[in-house]
Structures are given as C-alpha cells and as structure tokens.
Amino acid sequence: MPGLGVPGQAVSRRAQRAWIARTLLGEFGGVMRRSQLIERGVTRSEIRSEMRAGRWEASGVHTVTLAGTVPSERGRLWRAVWEGGSGAVLDGAAALCAHGMTGFTLRSIDVAVPLSTTTWPGAEGVAVRRARIDPFPTGIPRNRPELATIRAAQLARSDREAALIVCLVLQQRLVSPERLAQTWASIARSARSAFIDGLLTDATDGARALSELDFARLCRRHDVPPPVRQVVRELPSGRVYLDAAWDCGLVVEIDGGHHAFTLAWMDDAFRQNEIVIGGEVVLRIPAIGLRLGPDRFMDQVRRAHQALTDNPSPTRCGERGHR
C-alpha cells in the first residue's frame, strides 16, 4: 500500500534528528542552537514536534536542550552567548573561565555586546551589557583575557573577589603582567578605579607598589614606629635590600604578586634564612593582602615589634646599623 512507507520515513527522520542532536550536544556541552539544527536540515516544525513530544525543550529564545538534562559549564557559556544577541561575547570571569581559569565559581555569566547593539534581556543567570569588545579569534566568542580580567575586577562583588581573580589570572599565566598593565592604561574610566590601579601595581611591582609614605602611615595608625626602608644587608649571596627594618631586629618583607608565579620565592627563602640566622625576625606580607586586610597584618607587625622591644637580644640589637 502506498501509505505504508510514511511511518518508516517518519522514523528515519526522527532517527536523523536524534543523530544531529547528539552531535551538536556533544560539541557544545549539552546545548544546541535552533539555527544550527535548521542548517543541518531540521525544520522549525520538526523542532516544535520534538518539543511537543517531550524529547527536547527550549532553554531560551535560541537554545534547545534534551529534556531533563543539565548542560555542562561549557554548555551554559555557549547558551549565554547565543541568548546575548548579535555580536555577543563572554566577558569578565566567564570569559576567563572559557580561557581556562580554574579555582573560581561562576555565580552568573557576564556577556558583552557591541556599543552599537541594542541589548537583549538575555537568559536567566546571564547579565548582558554594552561594552568595549576585543574578541579572541578562536573558540567560544569571548573577550581576550587581558580585557576580561579588567572587566572581571570591575564587576566583582567585592574587592576581595577582584583581587582573587587578578591573582588567579597571573598565577595561571592566562595573561602577562605587562599586557594587563597596558590594557588597564588604555581604559579611561572605570568602576573601582583607585582599587584596581593599586591592585595591579601590587600584583606586578611587589614591594615597590607600597610607597614609603603608605607604609609609614600604616605604622603610625597601628602604633608602630616608622621603619627604615630599603635597608642594605650584605649576605653570602651579595648585597640585598630589605623592604623595612627596625633596630629591635624586626624585618618586614612585602611580596608582590610575582612571587606566586615565578621562582622568586627561592631567592626570597634563601635571603630570609640568612637574615634569621643573623638573629633577626622576618615577617612576610603579601602586598595584595596588605591592601585588602591591612589591620590583620599590621597587628602582627605591632605585636612582633613590641615583643622584640620588650625582650631585647644582643644578637638583634646594637650589632648592626642600617645602611
């Protein structure tokens, strides 16, 4: 009978749609775009048919998923871009995660669209903003890591979160300190401008980031006498400069972000050991930590200075002058 071939054809078409869906879902982390389905021969009516049958479901205007499944993080990032509208790219921490940043949990996904574009509401859990775009040439549409880092620091929920993101990016070498500084210099106006400026300086320049005036002010605020800065010591390895020292035998070394992702810590450890062998007490303070939580670290400086002053030791006091 002529009509007997129709059910077979329907089954064949459904099997073909299932194969297309599996391919797209695997490629895009559990999501597929309506336009991709149509490009591969699935009609709009067939998409609606799969949804009515409960096999597929809409996850926004442009995105389709298998019913009852949860996309991976990669899938959620693709969905955010598709639902963001024309020219959308991942921005901020979401872009950094797409670049490979680990150690950070996304609570929402930031998407940027060109300044000339009308913004869409986006999808649930997605924030769409008109902003400067500098797209990475391959992979999921996203801003380059240097711009994404600046944007993530601007959009962070707190100064502490902003500092965490910058540290992760530099530690994981997603962008060089020089590129980050160049990008920051090109931005005319910024939320958190003063904090980000200090944060990036801390992360790239280390102890030089904290001026003598800044540290002296912190010391006065916490009832600590001002130290001598950039004190010279002659060690077996040669001449070194200590960040801050007191006659009572206390030394404070301020570590910049570069200590965390280079071999500088080996030289620092050797230097600290030599200073301790010489009878002094060394406190190490991360520059970013001093900016985020100065009271905690300066309380340690105050207590150490008080203890050494109350209990002077001949090996600590009077045997060395600051040069």
N, C-alpha and C positions, 0 to 999 in steps of 0.2 A: 504494500500500500504506500502511496506517495507520502503520506504524513508520517510514516514510521521513522524516517530519517531525522525528523526535527528534534525529538528528545536527545538523540545521540549527539546532534550538533550542539544542543544547549549544554550537555555535559562537557563536551570538548571545549566549548568557550569558557565554561566555568573553570575547568582544569587549567586552561591557558591563563585566565585571570589569576588563579592561585599561584601559578609559577611566576608570573610577573610580580605579584605582590611579595612572594618570598625573596625574589632577587632584590627588589627595592628596599624591603625591610632590613635585609642583611647589610645592604650597602649604607643605609642611613640610620642605623641604630634603633630600628623598631618603628620608624615613621616613613610615610611616603607622601608625595605631593600630588595633588589632583592632576596638575599639568603633566607630570611625569607619566602617570597612568594613561592619560589621553595620548601622549606622544607615542606610547607603546601599543596603542590600538584599543585600549579600554574606553568604551564610550561613556558619556555622562550618565546615560540611562542605566548602564551596567553598574556603574559606581553606586547609583541610588538603589539598584536592585540588591547589591551586596549588603548595603546598609539596612535595607528593609528586612533582609534575611537574618540580620544579626551577626553576620560574619565580619563586617567592617564597621567602623564608627568614625564620625568626624571628630577631629581634635583641633578645631579652629576653622577658619574660612578656607584655608588652602591645604590643610594637613589631614591625612587619613591614617588610622592605625587599625590593627587587628583588634576585634572586640575583646575586652577583658585583659589586655596586655598593658604593661607599663614600659614605655620607651627607656632606653639607657640614657645616661647623661649626654652622650653624643647625639642621640635622637632628640632630646629636649633642646639642645643647642640648634640643631637644624630646624626644628619646628619654630623656634624663636625667630630665626632669620626669615623663614617663609612667611610667618604671620606678621613680620615687621613692616612689610610693604616694599615698594620698589627701591632698589639700591641699599637695602638694609644690610648691616654688618654687625657681628658681635662686637661688643665694646667692653671696656673695664675688665673686671675679674673674669667674666665669661669668656672674653677673647683670650685672656691669659691661660685659662684652663684649656681652651682649644689649642693653644700653643704648647701645652704640655706641663703647665704649672701644677704641682701637687702640694698637698698639705693645707688646702683651703676648701671649705664647703660653701658652695653657692646657695644662697637663700633666695635669690631672684636672678634673672638674666637680663643684663643691660644690652640694648640694641641701639645703634646709631643709624640714622638715615641722613642723607644729604640735606644741607641747609635749605635747598630749594624745594624739598619734598614736603608734601602735607603729611603729617604724622597720622598713623592709624592707632586705634586703641591697643592693638597688639593682642596677645593672648594672656591667659591667667599666668601670673608669675613672671611676666615679661614687661620690662619698662622700656618704652621706645622714646628716644629723644632726637631732636635735630641737632647735629653737631658736626664738627670737622671730621672728615674721614680720610684715612690713609691706609687703604686696604692692602692686606697681604696677598701676594699674587696667586697662591695655590691653596687648595683645600677649602674647608668651610669658610664662607665670607667672614672676615674678621679684620679688625684694625691691627696694624703692626704692633709688636709687643711694647715698643717704647712709648707710643701714644696711649696704648691700652693701660700701661702702668700708671701714667699720669692721671688718666681718666678714672681708674680704679681708686687711686688715692683721693681724688676729688669726691667720688661718690661713696666712699666708705662710711659705715655707720658711726665710726669713732676714730679718733687719732690713733688709737692702738691698732685698730684693724688696718688703717692706712699704712702704718709702719710695718705690720706683718706682711702685707702684700709686697711692699718695696723690698723687704729683706728676702722673701721667697724668690722673687724675680732675680735678684742679684746672686743669691746663693745657688740657684739652679741655672744660672747663666743663660737666661732667656734673652737678656739684652745686656750690653756692656754699660758700665757706669758712664762712659763718655757719650754714648748715644742717648742715654737717658737725660744727661745734663743738657745736651744740645736740644733735645725736644722740649725740655722744660723752658729753656731760654727763648724758644720760639713762641711761647704761649703768653699773650699779652695780659689777659685777665684770668683769674682762677679763684674758685672757692678754696678755702684753706690755704691761701697763697703763702702766708708767712710760715705756717707749719710745714708745708710741703717743701718750701725753699730750705728750711733748716734741716728737714728730714733727709733730703737728697744730698745736702752738704755733709751731714753726719755719715751717710752711707758710703760716700765716695772719698771724703777727705780725712776721716778719722779725727784725731785729736786736734788737728788744725781747725776743725769746724767750731770748736768751743773756744772762743776768744778768751784772752786773759781777763778781760773785764767781766765776761759772763761768769767764769768760774769764781772770780773774786766776789762777785755779787752773791753767788750761791753760798760761798763760805760765810760771808757776813750774815746772811739770812739764817744760817744754821749754827751761829756762834762758834765758827771755826776761824782761827787766824788766817789771813791770806797766805798762800804758799809762795814759794819761789817757783816760777815757771821755766820750763826748758833748761833744767839743771843738767850740767855736764858730769858724766861719770866715765872714768877710764876702766874698762873691763878687759879681760884677756882677748876678747874679740875686737877690741878697738874702742874708740870714743863713741858714747851714746848720749842721747838727750832724753831725760825723763820729763814727763808732762808736768808733774807737780811734786814738790817735796817740801818737808818741814824739818827743822833742826832736831826735832824729837825722834827722828828716824822713820817717819811715815812717808811713803811714796804712793802716789795715785797715778795709774796709767789709764788713759782713756782710749778705748778701742773703737775704731771706726768699722763700718760695715765690711771693708775689705778684709778684715781679719778672719771673717767667717768663710770666705770662699777663695782664699789664696793660702800659700804656705807661710804667710807672715807669722802665723801663730807659732811656728817652730822657732823662729828668731826671738819672738816675744817670750816664749817659755825659757829659752836659754838665758836671755837677759834677766828675766825675773829671778831665775835660780841664782845667778851670780849676785844680784842685789841682796837677796835673802841670806846667802852665805856671808855676805859682808855685814850682816847684822840689822838690816832694815826690814820693815814690814811693808809689803806691797799689796795694795787694793787695786783690782781691775774693774773698770766701769765701762760698759758699752755706751758709746755716745748717744745712740738712739734711746737706750734705757734711761740715760740721764735727762734726755729731753721729755720722755713720756712720764717717768716717775722719779723726779729729782729728790723728793723728800726721803724715799726709802734709801737711796744710795748715799745721800749726804748725811743721813743719820748714822750710817756705818762709818763714814769719814769722821764725824764728830766723836763717836764713841772710841774709835781707834786712836784718834789724836789725844783724847782725854786719858785713855789708858796708858799711852806711852809717856805722856806728860806727868802723870801721877806716879809712874813707876819707871823712872829713867834708868837706862842701862849704859854703862861706859862704852859698850860697843856700838851703841846707837847715837849717843850724844857726844858732841865735843871732839870727835875724832875726824870729822870730815867737814869741810867748808863747801858751800855751794859756789860753783864757779860759773 
